Amino acid sequence: MQDDMSGREVLRFAPSPNGWLHLGHAYSALFAFDMARRLGGRLLLRIEDIDIGRCREEYLEGIYEDLAWLGIEWETPVRRQSEHFTDYEAALRKLRSMGLVYPCFATRKEINDAILASGIPLQAWPSDPDGAPLYPGICKNMPKARLNELMWEGRSYAWRLDMEKAVREAVRINGGPITFHEDGESPRGDTGLISIEPELFGDVVIARKDVPTSYHLAVTVDDALQGVTLVTRGQDLFSATYIHRILQVLLGLPAPRYHHHGLIRDDTGRRLSKSAKDMGLKELRAEGITPADIRRMVRLD
């Protein structure tokens, strides 16, 4: 684990190279950069490229070009998650040894079919903070012999965190309820010490057969290994902190502070996204937009 012996704050910007950066990314990157300068801290750049199928080198080069154009400076070397799967495998092994994860072989269709079989319409089934239907527990209590049989057959599977057991163990380790410190503002408008509610996610996926991690596990491990002390990110990731905090406790990792900031939205109130193919910084730059214009557009001038 890398600790910043100088006592300086350590922040990070962690984009995924699966599309071009847009104004929302610019706001988040500039926010972290400005915060690091204001605090006299360090800014790290981390490339979250565990989704190897969607990530492309041209997008990675675009990230470097866009950030440099914005005037953002970061430390090197840059950590790429795809080069550190062994770190995440080690964390997964620890959770497995604690009996807190189990393999789930159910496909998305099988999960939907199980929900429908319950007699509850999909639209009425409880969903997690990200809008996905809560896992109905198809494989949770499957006999071990059957699980081994499915693994032997080579079936694809995901490792799910047994949230009920995980919360119980984390509270025991922590010696009481688990909280995190919010320096910014939650979507509810509160700040300061906030209690986690990981049960809202149910038995969340934290790794897969072909990729030994998930966003949640990788970001938790990386923040600890890189000595991050202050995580700045959008309010759309506020609830994810519940999962990250419980993993930190279970894995014996330090807890950074968090500052969740507002999101950049279009005129209709929709937040910008790569999937919606919102105009990228590369296109804006080609149209003659300047870094100063970008700061005005995201209200950081």
PyMOL commands that set and color helices and strands:
alter all, ss='L'
color gray80, all
select helices_A, chain A and resi 23-39+57-69+81-83+85-97+108-117+122-124+144-152+163-174+198-201+215-225+235-237+240-251+281-286+291-297
alter helices_A, ss='H'
color red, helices_A
select strands_A, chain A and resi 10-13+42-47+75-80+101-104+158-161+179-182+192-195+205-208+230-234+257-261
alter strands_A, ss='S'
color yellow, strands_A
deselect
rebuild
show_as cartoon
